[in-house]
Each structure stands twice: as C-alpha cells, then as structure tokens.
Amino acid sequence: MDDRRLLYLSLQHNREGQASYAHVHEIIAGLRKRGWDVRLFEPRYRSGNPGGLVRVWECLRTQMRLLVHLRFSNAVYIRSHFLAFPTALVLRLLRIPVVTELNGPYEDAFLSWPALKVFRTAIEASNRLRLRWSVEVVTVTPQLGEWVRRESGRDHDRDQDQDQVTVIPNGANEELFHPDAVCDVDVDQPYALFFGALAPWQGLETLVEARRCESWPSNVGLVVAGDGPLRSVVEEAARAGDVTYLGSIPYRQMPGLVAGSLCTVSAQSGIAERALIGVAPLKLYESLACGTPVVVSDIPGQAEFVRDHSCGLVVPPGDAEALAGAVARLAESVEERAAMKVHARDAIVRGNRWDDRAAATHAVLIRALRRRHRTGGPREP
C-alpha cells in the first residue's frame, strides 16, 4: 500500500483564476504531501478560447497520453467530463480502479454548451456508465451523492463495500486566503464582489438587477472577476456603469480582492437540478477564509453552511430586491458584519481547508487501492 501512483485526468479547460484550477491543483498538492506520485493530464490549448472541434481533439489527445502511462499507475482519478468515456471504457476492460469526481449534474454541460443537446441521450447514457464503473465517486454535496446513486443504480449497493459515494466539498487554502491579505487590484472601496465562472447557473442576471435596485447602497460598488459563457452580460453591465469588470484574476491575487470586499455574493439560481442537488461553491470557502461575510441564495449546501456558521445572509434565488437588501444590511450593520467575519474564518480553520479535503480524497484512493489488491489487480495493458 506504500506504492501510491496516480494518474489524474481533468478534461476541463482549467485556467488560473477559475475554481476548477484551484480545486485540481490544491487536491494534487495535498495528495503529494501524503506520498502520492500524481501525474496530471489536461488539455493543452494554444489559444484561450479554442473552438469546439479543437476542444474535442485535444481531449482525445489528452486521454491518449494518459493511456500510454497506465503501466506506471495504481489507479486513475477522473474529474468528470462527458468526453472521458474512452478512458473509462479502457480502464474498465483492464480492471484498473477508477475514482470519479462529480461536481454537478449532466445539465451543466448543456447549459454551458447548448449545441450538445443534440447528443443528450448518448452523453447521459455514457455518463451513467462511467459512474457505474467507478469503484468510488466523489461529490460535493449529500444531495448530489444521492443523485449519483439513483443515476448509477447504486441505490441497491449501499451495503456493498465495492460501491462507495463520498461527499468531499470544496475547501480553502487558509494560508493563502486570510483576513490580512493585501489587495493590489485597483478598485474603489467599498464593494461587493462576485468571483468565479460566469456560468448560466451563477445568477449573474439577478446580481446585475440587484445592483440597479434602489435598495442597493449608493456608496457600495459591484465588482466581478472571472470569465465564462455569460461574459457578455457582465461586459454590458460594465458599459452601463453598473459593474466594475476585472476579467480573470490570477489565483494568488484573489485573496486580497476577497479580503478587501464588504461581502462576496453567490447568487446561484435554482435552474436545472441545482435546487435539488445543492451547491458548495469554491467562492464560499475562500471568502470565509478571508473573514469576509457572504450573501448566498437559498440553495441546499451553501445555505445550510452559512446558517450553521452565522457567517452571512441567505436570500431567495432570483430575488434581486432581497439580494440588494442583504448587501445594504451588511453595509449598515458594522457590529453584525464584524461578528460574521469572526465566524467566517473559524468555519474554515475547523475542518474546511483544502488540506482537509485532500486527506478525505487520500482515504478514498486508499480504499480504491485495497479493492484493487483484493480483485487481483489490473490486466496488463
């Protein structure tokens, strides 16, 4: 069990400043700290915005590079992606244990890339097979874990050691994200902050509408950092003077921007299945690590966390007036905000750091290796 060699497959186009980039690299760092030899395989794009065919080809090339290295590994960790089926199939045939990490439902892909809806049946079927073939599945919320069990048919396997679904939410690097982080980005104070992927489920339209409400405090700006499919919505709001748009910010510059804000916002909408499966966004944990109060929509996962730790305010999804009122409340109530700042940092250092998440991932991988030894290991590639 001391021979810990792992191939890590991430087919998403991870760029510094994105939540996925932080997740992948923080977990890998934590695994290496625990003695794992981790080799990361991810697409290599020459441009920042590759076309669809380029993405497909590069994802296939990335998987071919991984498969060449199979003889040097004990297990494979796949960050779930609809194009990862070829690797999953080969690993199934070779009886190599696979751990799959799933951060959202299939619908996320169709929301980000509507053209994929033509292939919905095939994509959903292949995703179900990948989940079923995985010896372990990692999800970010208990609700998503139950969804995985239903989708993969694991409802009948709850008592069998060979099938496991483990909840490991996002976390925060508490040494990088802390209350004293210095902001070196030129923005006017005070400001509420949104940072992360500009994706359809992030509630960006609601956030922009909230900024335009009369109840939004006149002396508080709205800053947005990130990139994604809804960039045009943010750029239009910036041209109208409602938003200060910074684009993508390097990972190590984010702590100062977060720590310098009045509050951060996670206005996730209830579209698709997110109202049922819940969310545990990275921005929530990184904000709290900086001692920054959060305003979140009432979606399972983030809402319970904020209520349990008294570190922010919860508003109904899609309610711009309530969102503006929450920002105003935090701007006006200095004592309440000060108490939330203490609760926020405390919530992270007591078990919600990236190192805690890496420890949990390590335990999942150890179980996968033990299963490999019991079943006689993989066939020779």
N, C-alpha and C positions, 0 to 999 in steps of 0.2 A: 504493500500500500504506500510505500515511500516513493514509488515511481509515478510522479504526477505530471503527465504530459498532455496538454490540452490544445486542441485547435478551436479557435473562436471565429465563427462566421457572422459577419454583420453586413448585409447587402444594402442597407440604407445608406444614402449619401451623407455620411456624417461629416459636418464641418464644425470647426471650433466656434463656439458660441451657441450651438444647438444643444438641447437637452440630451439627445441621443449620444452626442460626442462625449459629454461629461459622464453619462451612465457607463458607456463602454470602457472608457479609459480609467475611471475610478474603480470599477469592479476588477478589471485586469490588474491594476496596481495592487489591490488588496489580495488578489489570488497569488500574485508573485511574492508578496510579503509572506504568504503562508506556504511557500515552497513549490508553487506550480510553475512549470515551464509553459508559458502561454504564447502561442503564435496567432496573431490577429490577421484575418483575411477580410479585406474590404475593397470595394471598387476603387479604381484609380482613374479619375476623370481629369482630362486636360483643361476643361472649362468648368466654370462654376455652375453653369446651367445647361447640362447636356440634354439632348433630345431623347425621346422615348426609345428609339432603336439603339442608340448608343448605350443607354442605361441597361437594356436587356442584354446586349452583347457583353458589356463589361461585367454584369452579374454572372453570366455564364462563364466568362474567363476566370473570374474570382473563384468560382466553385471548382473549376478545373485545377487551379493552383492548389486549392485545399486538398483535393482528392489525391494529388501527387504526393502529398505529405502524410497520408493516412498511416503509413507504416511507422511513423515517428510519434504516434499519439496513442493514448489510452482511451480517450473519449473526445467527443465533439460537442461544443456548445453553440447553438444556433439562436441568434436573435431573430425572431420570427419574421418572415418575409414571404410573400406569395410566390416569388421566383426561386425559393430554396428547395423546391420539390426534388430536383435531380440529386442533390446531395443527400437528402433524406432517404431517397429510394436506394442509393448505393450503400449507405450505412445500414439500412435495414437488411439488405441482401448479405452484407458482410458481418452482420450481428455485432456492429460496433455501437456501444451505448451512446445515445443522443440525449442531451438536455436542451429543451426548447424554452426560450424566454418569450412570453407573450405580453405585450403592453396595452393591447386594445383589441376590439372586435374586428372582424373582416371588413366591416363597413368603413373603417378608417381609410383603407386603400381606395375605395370607390369615391369617398368624399374628396380625397386629395387628387385623384386621377379619374374623373368621371368616364373617360373613354374605356376604362377597364370593365365597366358594367356589361359590356358585350360578352365578356368572358366570365361573368359572375358564377355560373353553375360550375365551370371547371375549376375556378380559383377556390371556391368554397369547398368543393369535394377534395381537392388536393390538400387544402389546409387541415381538413378534418383527419385525413390520413396521416399527415405529419404529426399532429397532436397525438393520435392514437399510437403511432410508432415510437414516440419519445418515451424513454424509461422514466423521465422526470420532466415536469412542466413547471416553470416559474411564472407567476403572475404578480401584478402589483396591488390587487385588492381581493378580499374574500369573495366579493360578488363575481369578479371576473374568473376566479377559481371555480366557482360553481358553474359558470357558463362553459368553461373548458370541459368540465366533467360531462355536462349534457352533450356538448358538441362532439366529443371524442368517444362517447359511450362508456366513460369511466364511472358513471353512477353505479354500475354493478360491480365495480372493482375496488370499492372503498376499503375493504378489509384485506386486500391482497397487497403484499409487500412490493410486488413488481410494478405497481402503478401508483405514482405519487403526484400530487399537485401542491406546490408550496407557495405561499404568499410572501414575497420579498418586495416591499415598496421601494420607491426612490429614497435617496438619503441626501446628505450634505457633507462636504469637506469642511469640517468645523475649524480647521487651521487656516484655510483659505478664506472662507466666508465667516466673518466675525464682526461685531459691532464697531470696532475701531478701524475697519478698512477705509482707506482714503480714496475718495472719488477723484479721478484725474480726467473725467469726461466733462466737457463744458456744457452744463445745463443750468437753467435758472431754478433757484430754490423758492419755495418748496414745490415738490412734485410727487404725484402718484405714478407708479411705474408698472408697466407690463413688459415682461421679457420672456422670450421663448419662440417656438414655432408659430408663424402666422397662419394657422390652420383653421379650417371651417368650424371646428368644434370649440374654438377658444373664446367665442363670444365677443369678437372684436367689434362687430357692428353695435352690440349693446354698449360696449365700453365707449365708443365714439359718441353714441347717442347720449350716454350719461354725462360726458364732458360738456355737451351742449345744453344740459338741463339747467334751469335757473337755480336749483338747489346745490349744484356743484360749487364749491367755494371759489370765489373770484380770484383769490390770490394763490391758488394751487394749480399748477400746470399738469399736463398728462404727457409722460414720456414713454415711448415704445421702442424696444430694442429687439431685433430678431428679423427673420426672413421666412418666406413661405408663400403658399398659394394666394393668400389674401393681402399680399404686399400692396397691391393697387388700392385697396380700401384704405389702408393706413396712409399711403402717399397722398391720396385725395384729401384726407382729413388734415394732413400736414400743410397742404397747399392752402386750405381754408383757414389755417391758423389755429385749429383745434388741438393739434398734436405736435409734439416735437419728436420726429422720427430719426433714430440714430443708425438704423440698419443693423447688421450683425456686429456684435461686440465680442472681442476675444475673451475666452473663458476667464483669464486672470485679471481682466479689467472689470468683470461683472460685480465682484464683491463690493467695491467702492460705490458703484452706481446703486446697488441694492441698499447698502447701509446708509447712504445719503438720502434715501427717499422717505417721504412721510409714511407711505404704505405701498405695498405691492398688490396687484389685482390678479385673481384667477377667476375670470367670469365665465367659466366653462358652461356651454349650453347643454340642454338636455336632448339634443338631436341624436338620431340613431339609437343605439342601445346604451349610451353612456349614463342615462338616468337610472338604469338598472344595474349596470356592471361597476359603476363608480370610477373615480379617478384618484390618482396620487401623484400630482404633477411635481416635477423637479423644482419648479419655481417656489412651491410651497415650502419645501425643506430648506432651500438656500436662503429664502427670505428670513425664515425663523432663525437660522444660524447667525444671521446678521443682527438679530434682535429687532427685526422690522415687522410690525403688525401686518396682517394680510386681510384683504377683503375677498371672500370666495363665494361662489354660487352654491346653492344648496343641492349639491350632488354627492351621493354616498362616497365615502373615503375622505375627501378633503373637508367636507362639512363636519363630520364627526371628530376629525382630528382637531380642528380649530375650536370646536365647542369644548371638547375634553380638556384642552390645554389652555383655554381662555387667552388665546394669542391673536385674536382678530374678530372680524364680524362676518356673519353669514347672511346672504341676501338671496331672494328667489331668482332662479335662472331667467335670463331675458328681461329682467325688470330694471330698466335704465334709471328710473327715479329712485328706486331703493339703493342702487349702486352709488349714485351721486350723493344720496343722503348719508350713506355709510362713510364715504370719503370726507364729507363735511363734519360728521361726528368725530372722526379721528383728528381732523384739523382743529376742532374747537376744544376737545377734551384732553388737555395736556396730562392730567393725572391718570386717566384711563389708558391713554396711549403708553405712558411710562410703565404702568403695571403690565401691559401686554408685551412690552419689549423684554421684560424680565422673564415672563412665562415662555416667550418665543425661544429664546436662547436655551433655556432649561429643557425645553421639549426635545431639542436636538441632541444635546450632550448626554442625555439619559436614554441612549439606545437607538437613535435615528441618524447616526453618522454613516458615511459610506463604508467605513471600516466594519461597522456592524452588519451592513448588507453583504459585504464581501465574506464575512465569517459565515453568514447563513448560506451564501452561494457555495462556499467551500464544503459545507456539510452536505449539500445536495449532490455535489460532484463526488464526494467520498462514497455516498450511497450508490451512485451510478457505477463507480469502480468495483465496489463489493458485489454488485449484481453481475458485473462482467466476469469476475472470478468464479462466481457460483455457476454461471452458464457456460463456462469453458472458454471464454474469450472470443475474439473475432476470428473469422476465417482469414486466411492470408490474402491480402489484396493482390 
